[in-house]
């Protein structure tokens, strides 16, 4: 009887160990990076990947609204030192960030997907007539709301308004998970393009892992984090899957490891600017999904 009990216990431990070692495939991370756009690229997910929590932009922005009464009191009391950072919060209330946490039932991981540049219409469809309509309906900001963050990245700066929102969301996910499961979550970040930068910065900040797609490179941005001296930037656990060299995925130096989703032998080392521009057609996440084998979950 003791032997049977011992064997049962040993088998249970073995199953638990196997369960823990189940990894989320690169293709699944790409699926989630596409799914967070809420577009037509991914309508359904595998049964073991379930949305866990969405970022609540309205609630986040309401926390950051400026209290004019408080501003007036500060100016009357000449508390300029407090006034400047308080008003600085206004920069973060413009919105634009969106993230979604997913729960992988197979390995009990939480995957936070950070949305990339969110355009309500495609760039090549942005006609003069559409711009005029957007101005009349006061929704031009909804069309270009992420462009200022892209400009920050272009200049080698952290897109602070989205990064702060992302950090806030990560904390909300942790609290929601602990409340539901009474334990600390294992979190992995993912994202595409702008979302890749946010995923990588969050991973560095929290000393976690990131799997990203078409990242512009975030090493010079990560070096700007306030406590960068205590962060493991060079040893960051980050893997970025990139298409052919283009103007976006060669923008800055990358963190971690870059996995090419193309035949490197067919790409010249000294690729021209025109080649990079042509390769931009491969940048969208729906194009990258085609580079993975759905069954194995690995690049083709």
C-alpha positions as CSV (number, residue, x, y, z in Angstrom):
1,X,0.0,0.0,0.0
2,X,2.9,2.4,0.9
3,X,4.5,1.7,-2.5
4,X,1.3,2.5,-4.3
5,X,0.9,5.8,-2.4
6,X,4.6,6.7,-3.1
7,X,4.2,6.0,-6.8
8,X,1.0,8.0,-7.0
9,X,2.7,10.9,-5.2
10,X,5.7,10.7,-7.5
11,X,3.5,10.6,-10.6
12,X,1.5,13.6,-9.4
13,X,4.8,15.5,-8.9
14,X,5.9,14.5,-12.4
15,X,2.6,15.7,-13.9
16,X,2.9,19.0,-12.0
17,X,6.4,19.5,-13.3
18,X,5.4,18.8,-16.9
19,X,2.5,21.2,-16.5
20,X,4.9,23.9,-15.3
21,X,7.3,23.4,-18.1
22,X,4.7,23.9,-20.9
23,X,5.7,27.0,-22.8
24,X,3.7,29.4,-24.8
25,X,4.8,29.2,-28.4
26,X,6.1,32.2,-30.4
27,X,3.1,31.9,-32.7
28,X,0.7,32.2,-29.7
29,X,2.5,35.3,-28.5
30,X,2.1,36.7,-32.1
31,X,-1.6,35.8,-31.9
32,X,-2.1,37.8,-28.7
33,X,-0.1,40.7,-30.1
34,X,-2.5,40.7,-33.0
35,X,-5.7,40.0,-30.9
36,X,-5.1,43.1,-28.7
37,X,-5.6,45.3,-31.7
38,X,-9.3,44.1,-31.8
39,X,-9.2,44.0,-35.6
40,X,-9.9,41.3,-38.1
41,X,-6.5,39.6,-37.9
42,X,-7.6,37.3,-35.0
43,X,-11.2,36.7,-34.2
44,X,-10.9,33.6,-32.0
45,X,-8.1,32.3,-29.8
46,X,-7.1,28.7,-28.8
47,X,-9.2,27.5,-25.9
48,X,-6.3,27.6,-23.4
49,X,-5.7,31.3,-24.0
50,X,-8.4,33.5,-22.4
51,X,-8.7,37.2,-21.9
52,X,-8.2,38.0,-18.2
53,X,-8.3,41.8,-17.8
54,X,-8.6,44.9,-20.1
55,X,-7.1,48.3,-19.5
56,X,-9.8,50.7,-18.5
57,X,-8.7,54.0,-20.1
58,X,-11.7,56.0,-18.9
59,X,-11.1,55.1,-15.2
60,X,-7.3,55.7,-15.6
61,X,-7.9,59.2,-17.2
62,X,-10.4,60.1,-14.5
63,X,-7.7,59.6,-11.9
64,X,-5.5,62.0,-13.7
65,X,-8.0,64.8,-14.3
66,X,-6.8,68.2,-13.2
67,X,-8.6,69.7,-10.2
68,X,-8.8,73.4,-11.1
69,X,-9.6,74.3,-7.5
70,X,-6.4,72.6,-6.4
71,X,-4.5,74.5,-9.0
72,X,-5.9,77.8,-7.9
73,X,-5.1,77.0,-4.2
74,X,-1.5,76.2,-5.2
75,X,-1.1,79.4,-7.2
76,X,-2.5,81.4,-4.3
77,X,-0.2,79.8,-1.9
78,X,2.7,79.9,-4.4
79,X,3.3,76.2,-4.1
80,X,5.1,76.1,-7.4
81,X,7.2,73.1,-6.6
82,X,4.0,71.0,-6.2
83,X,2.2,72.7,-9.0
84,X,4.6,71.8,-11.8
85,X,4.6,68.0,-11.4
86,X,0.9,68.0,-10.6
87,X,0.1,69.7,-13.9
88,X,2.6,67.5,-15.6
89,X,0.2,64.6,-15.0
90,X,-2.0,66.3,-17.6
91,X,0.3,64.9,-20.3
92,X,-0.6,61.4,-19.3
93,X,-4.4,62.0,-19.5
94,X,-4.4,62.2,-23.3
95,X,-4.9,58.5,-23.6
96,X,-3.9,56.2,-26.4
97,X,-2.6,53.2,-24.5
98,X,-4.4,49.9,-24.5
99,X,-3.4,46.6,-23.1
100,X,-5.0,43.3,-22.4
101,X,-3.9,40.5,-20.0
102,X,-4.5,36.9,-21.1
103,X,-4.4,33.8,-18.9
104,X,-2.8,30.6,-20.3
105,X,-4.6,27.8,-18.6
106,X,-2.0,25.2,-19.6
107,X,0.9,26.8,-17.7
108,X,-0.9,29.3,-15.5
109,X,1.0,32.2,-17.0
110,X,-0.4,35.8,-17.4
111,X,0.6,37.3,-20.8
112,X,0.1,41.1,-21.1
113,X,-0.2,42.2,-24.7
114,X,0.5,45.9,-25.3
115,X,-1.3,47.4,-28.3
116,X,0.9,49.0,-31.0
117,X,0.1,52.2,-33.0
118,X,-3.7,52.3,-33.2
119,X,-5.0,53.9,-36.3
120,X,-8.7,53.9,-36.8
121,X,-8.1,54.0,-40.6
122,X,-5.1,52.9,-42.7
123,X,-2.5,55.6,-43.5
124,X,-3.0,55.2,-47.2
125,X,-6.7,55.8,-46.8
126,X,-6.2,59.1,-45.0
127,X,-7.6,61.4,-47.7
128,X,-8.1,65.2,-47.4
129,X,-11.8,64.5,-47.3
130,X,-11.5,62.1,-44.4
131,X,-9.3,64.6,-42.5
132,X,-11.9,67.3,-42.9
133,X,-14.7,65.0,-41.7
134,X,-12.6,64.0,-38.7
135,X,-12.0,67.7,-37.8
136,X,-15.7,68.4,-38.1
137,X,-16.6,65.5,-35.9
138,X,-13.8,66.3,-33.4
139,X,-12.3,62.8,-33.7
140,X,-9.0,63.5,-35.4
141,X,-7.2,62.7,-32.2
142,X,-8.7,59.2,-32.3
143,X,-7.0,58.7,-35.7
144,X,-3.6,59.9,-34.8
145,X,-3.6,59.5,-31.0
146,X,-0.4,57.3,-31.0
147,X,1.6,59.4,-33.4
148,X,3.2,61.5,-30.7
149,X,4.4,58.3,-28.9
150,X,5.9,57.0,-32.2
151,X,7.6,60.4,-32.6
152,X,9.1,60.0,-29.1
153,X,10.5,56.5,-30.1
154,X,11.8,57.9,-33.3
155,X,13.8,60.4,-31.3
156,X,15.1,57.8,-28.9
157,X,12.8,58.8,-26.0
158,X,10.5,56.8,-23.8
159,X,6.8,57.2,-24.8
160,X,6.0,58.3,-21.3
161,X,2.3,58.8,-21.5
162,X,1.8,55.2,-22.7
163,X,4.6,53.7,-20.6
164,X,3.1,55.1,-17.4
165,X,-0.3,53.8,-18.3
166,X,1.2,50.4,-19.1
167,X,2.9,50.3,-15.7
168,X,-0.4,51.2,-14.0
169,X,-2.1,48.3,-15.9
170,X,0.6,45.8,-15.0
171,X,-0.1,46.6,-11.3
172,X,-3.8,46.2,-11.8
173,X,-3.3,42.8,-13.4
174,X,-1.1,41.7,-10.5
175,X,-3.7,42.8,-7.9
176,X,-6.6,41.2,-9.9
177,X,-4.7,37.9,-10.2
178,X,-3.7,37.8,-6.5
179,X,-7.3,38.5,-5.5
180,X,-8.6,35.6,-7.8
181,X,-5.8,33.0,-7.3
182,X,-4.2,34.1,-4.0
183,X,-0.7,33.9,-5.5
184,X,1.8,36.0,-7.4
185,X,1.4,35.8,-11.2
186,X,4.1,34.8,-13.6
187,X,3.9,37.6,-16.2
188,X,5.3,37.7,-19.7
189,X,4.9,40.8,-21.9
190,X,4.3,40.9,-25.6
191,X,3.4,43.4,-28.3
192,X,4.0,44.6,-31.8
193,X,5.8,47.7,-33.0
194,X,5.0,50.5,-30.4
195,X,3.5,47.7,-28.3
196,X,6.8,45.9,-28.5
197,X,8.7,48.8,-27.0
198,X,6.2,49.0,-24.2
199,X,6.5,45.3,-23.6
200,X,10.3,45.4,-23.5
201,X,10.4,48.5,-21.2
202,X,7.9,46.8,-18.8
203,X,10.0,43.6,-18.8
204,X,13.2,45.5,-18.0
205,X,11.4,47.6,-15.3
206,X,9.9,44.5,-13.6
207,X,12.7,42.1,-14.4
208,X,10.4,39.8,-16.3
209,X,10.3,38.4,-19.8
210,X,9.1,39.8,-23.2
211,X,8.4,38.2,-26.6
212,X,7.9,40.9,-29.1
213,X,7.4,41.5,-32.8
214,X,8.8,44.1,-35.2
215,X,10.3,46.0,-32.3
216,X,12.0,49.3,-33.2
217,X,14.6,48.5,-30.6
218,X,14.5,49.8,-27.1
219,X,18.0,49.6,-25.6
220,X,18.6,53.4,-25.6
221,X,15.1,53.9,-24.2
222,X,15.6,51.4,-21.4
223,X,18.9,53.1,-20.4
224,X,16.8,56.2,-19.6
225,X,14.7,54.6,-16.9
226,X,15.3,56.4,-13.6
227,X,16.8,53.4,-11.8
228,X,18.6,52.1,-14.9
229,X,21.8,51.4,-12.8
230,X,20.0,48.8,-10.8
231,X,18.2,47.2,-13.8
232,X,19.6,44.3,-15.8
233,X,19.4,45.9,-19.2
234,X,22.2,44.0,-21.0
235,X,20.9,40.7,-19.6
236,X,17.2,41.4,-20.3
237,X,15.2,38.3,-21.1
238,X,13.7,39.6,-24.4
239,X,13.3,38.0,-27.8
240,X,12.1,40.0,-30.8
241,X,10.9,38.4,-34.0
242,X,11.4,40.7,-36.9
243,X,10.6,40.7,-40.6
244,X,13.1,41.9,-43.3
245,X,15.1,45.0,-42.2
246,X,12.9,48.0,-42.5
247,X,12.8,51.6,-41.3
248,X,11.1,50.6,-38.1
249,X,12.8,47.4,-36.9
250,X,16.3,48.9,-37.5
251,X,15.6,52.2,-35.7
252,X,17.5,51.5,-32.5
253,X,19.7,48.9,-30.9
254,X,17.8,45.9,-29.6
255,X,17.7,44.4,-26.2
256,X,18.1,40.6,-25.8
257,X,17.9,38.4,-28.9
258,X,16.5,39.1,-32.3
259,X,15.1,36.2,-34.4
260,X,14.8,36.9,-38.1
261,X,11.6,35.7,-39.8
262,X,13.3,35.5,-43.2
263,X,16.2,33.9,-45.0
264,X,19.2,36.0,-43.9
265,X,21.3,34.6,-46.7
266,X,19.0,36.3,-49.2
267,X,19.4,39.7,-47.5
268,X,22.5,41.8,-48.3
269,X,24.2,43.1,-45.2
270,X,24.4,46.6,-46.7
271,X,20.7,47.0,-47.5
272,X,19.6,50.3,-49.0
273,X,17.0,52.7,-47.7
274,X,14.8,51.8,-50.6
275,X,15.0,48.2,-49.6
276,X,14.0,49.1,-46.1
277,X,11.0,51.1,-47.3
278,X,9.8,48.2,-49.5
279,X,10.2,45.9,-46.5
280,X,7.7,48.0,-44.5
281,X,5.0,46.1,-46.3
282,X,6.0,43.1,-44.0
283,X,5.7,45.2,-40.8
284,X,2.0,44.6,-39.9
285,X,1.3,41.9,-37.4
286,X,-1.0,40.0,-39.8
287,X,2.0,39.6,-42.2
288,X,4.2,38.3,-39.4
289,X,1.5,35.7,-38.4
290,X,2.1,34.1,-41.9
291,X,5.7,33.5,-41.0
292,X,4.8,31.0,-38.2
293,X,3.7,27.3,-38.4
294,X,0.4,27.1,-36.5
295,X,0.9,23.5,-35.4
296,X,4.5,23.7,-34.1
297,X,4.2,27.4,-33.1
298,X,7.6,28.1,-34.4
299,X,8.9,30.2,-37.3
300,X,8.6,28.5,-40.7
